[in-house]
Amino acid sequence: MRLRAGVALAVVLVAAVSAADPPARKPLSSEERAALLALIKAVDLAQDTDVVSPVALPWSADALKSTDVAYVPFRLDLAPLSPLPKSAAMYVRAVSRHDGVRTKEEDSSLREWVVRGGSAPPNRSFDTVVFNPGELPIGGLAVTSSRRSVAAPAEASALLALQEKQVAEEKKAEEAARRREDVRQRDPYRFPFEEYYFFDVKAPRVERALSVPPGEYDVFVAVIDRTRGKTSSPVVVRHTIAVPDFWNLDLQLSDLILVNDVRTLSSALRANQQAEHPYTWGRAEVVPAEKTVFDRSEMLKVVYQLCNYGAPDTDVIADYNFYWQVAGQWTLFNRTAPQKLSEADLPAAVDFETQGFVMQVVPLASFPIGNYRLDVVVRDRLTLGNAKQSILFTVK
């Protein structure tokens, strides 16, 4: 049995991701400096003692391929904070883990600046990165990207092209590895990522992003109510993330992102708006789903990033298999027709690197109430690569 699927074949961003010039920062007020110092000290203590706040702030994060580092947008649920602050200060720190153990050798590049003062923060190895301008196609059945209406001419010899591409990719991978190693060696005693934010709380959740090289990290997030800075203590939570090596030339999929909608904006966001909207990529505004439980009247919409597919002469097939949990066992329930992606749908290679976004939409009307697992399996005819990602959801 095959499902009818609303398909938006993806692919938008011409380059994967690039570092953006961050907007100029304003000097900290005495109140902001005190709040930030309290947050840094609270995270220092949590990192040293491995004791975080009893209040749990649920979060979700998605690792995506960027230029030499991964772009990791995340959503933090502030609803457990009682009362919900009207104005908040937040500090985010990523600490490297090696062989399952958090390193003790890294230190803050912000702490001394906060303590001693100054008009501008120190330079950091990584600032939050944003996607280059682009758009995700949206629409009804079998809507495909119009980005490249005419496919690039095929190579006279696919085999020769593949061999040449392999040599070039290996050289590119070596150069990228050297750049990442240079970044690490430049200052291995600084946290891979740390950042602070001051914002008015307009919703019970906050979205931001961090950027880190491949590896495993403990991410500490501290939040305090700025209006009660002298009478309240920061809430500190810790989440562990694993960032894949998207640069090893293997066909890979990012995490599957369940979304409510994908909207096309009239123009890309300004730099000072981007930090607050990490799921807006160019002119594409992706709205992540706030839940994994859906009604049968809804549509299941999934977005993911496809990395390292073959080009030119791209020929990729994505299968969407739905498994139903019956008596504790996963049983194949249904699948969509194979989704075929070519160079007309996916962006062309940039510096021998390929990545693009894919979207699939499936109505849930035929799904009985229960727990499900979606397996996305992608096969690349040109490179003979295979990749798979899964996500759980429930139909109520």
Summary of the structure (lengths in Angstrom):
residues: 396
radius of gyration: 22.2
end to end distance: 21.6
largest distance: 72.1
contacts: 1240
relative contact order: 0.22
helix: 16%
strand: 40%
